[in-house]
Amino acid sequence: MDKKITGSDSFEAVRDYLAEINPEALLADGLEDALVGVCDRFGQPTLAAYEYDKCIEIFAKDMDDDTLGENDDPHTMAVKHFDFNVIGGWLGEHTPVFIRIYSPSGELYG
């Protein structure tokens, strides 16, 4: 692909790029701040790529008393919800991917 992702707003830039390259690519509602780019693989459609840990932060921040039990940790509940409902929610070949970004030393960025 010789098209480049351009723009000052990351979400809009990636969304616009996908609209041209793969209009069927799915975007995850409410996770705009976690969209980090796209994923390409030979013979497969270009997909939206989200940062896993940023998604967890977003879900944890959105947890409220109605969602959490008395002793529930928002981060732990966000991971459980995300892994089951989002990662586990296969919507076909245009389903977004969720990546974890590691440094060369093996530590997680962010």
C-alpha positions in Angstrom: 0.0 0.0 0.0 1.4 3.4 -0.9 -1.4 5.4 0.8 -0.3 7.0 4.0 -2.4 7.7 7.2 -2.4 11.5 7.6 -4.1 14.0 9.8 -3.7 15.7 13.2 -6.5 13.7 14.9 -5.5 10.1 15.2 -9.0 8.6 15.2 -10.2 10.6 12.2 -7.0 9.9 10.3 -7.3 6.1 10.8 -11.0 6.2 10.2 -10.6 8.1 6.9 -7.7 5.8 5.8 -9.9 2.7 6.5 -12.8 4.2 4.7 -10.7 4.3 1.5 -8.7 1.1 1.9 -11.4 -1.2 3.5 -14.8 0.5 3.9 -16.1 -2.7 5.6 -13.6 -2.5 8.4 -15.4 -2.3 11.7 -14.7 0.3 14.4 -15.3 -0.3 18.1 -17.8 2.2 19.6 -16.5 4.2 22.5 -12.9 3.2 22.0 -11.9 6.1 19.7 -9.0 7.1 22.1 -7.6 3.6 21.8 -7.4 3.4 18.0 -3.7 3.4 17.2 -3.6 2.4 13.5 -4.3 -0.4 11.2 -3.3 -4.0 10.8 -2.3 -5.5 7.4 -1.7 -9.2 6.7 -1.1 -10.8 3.3 -4.4 -11.9 1.6 -6.5 -10.4 4.4 -8.4 -7.1 4.6 -6.8 -4.1 6.4 -8.3 -3.8 9.9 -8.6 -1.2 12.6 -6.0 -1.8 15.4 -6.7 -0.8 19.0 -4.3 -0.7 21.9 -5.6 -3.3 24.4 -4.4 -1.5 27.6 -5.9 1.8 26.5 -9.2 -0.1 25.9 -9.1 -1.5 29.5 -8.4 2.1 30.8 -11.5 3.4 29.0 -13.7 0.5 30.3 -12.4 0.8 33.8 -13.1 4.6 33.9 -16.6 3.9 32.7 -17.4 1.4 35.5 -19.9 2.7 38.0 -21.6 1.5 41.1 -24.3 -0.2 39.1 -21.7 -2.2 37.2 -19.4 -3.0 40.2 -20.1 -5.1 43.2 -19.1 -3.9 46.7 -15.6 -5.5 46.5 -15.0 -5.3 42.7 -11.9 -3.6 41.3 -12.8 -1.5 38.2 -9.6 -2.6 36.4 -10.2 -6.3 37.0 -13.9 -6.0 36.0 -12.9 -4.1 32.9 -10.5 -6.8 31.8 -13.1 -9.5 32.3 -15.8 -7.6 30.4 -13.4 -6.6 27.6 -11.9 -10.1 27.1 -15.3 -11.8 27.1 -17.5 -9.2 25.3 -15.1 -7.4 23.0 -12.2 -9.8 22.3 -14.7 -12.7 22.3 -17.1 -10.8 20.0 -16.2 -12.1 16.6 -18.0 -10.1 14.0 -16.4 -11.6 10.9 -13.3 -10.9 8.9 -13.5 -7.2 9.4 -13.5 -7.4 13.2 -10.9 -5.0 14.7 -7.7 -6.3 16.2 -6.4 -5.4 19.7 -2.7 -5.2 20.3 -0.4 -4.9 23.3 2.6 -2.7 22.7 5.9 -3.8 24.4 9.2 -2.0 24.6 12.5 -3.8 23.5 13.2 -4.5 27.2 9.9 -6.5 27.4 8.0 -4.0 29.4 4.6 -2.7 28.4 4.5 0.8 27.1 2.2 3.3 28.7 
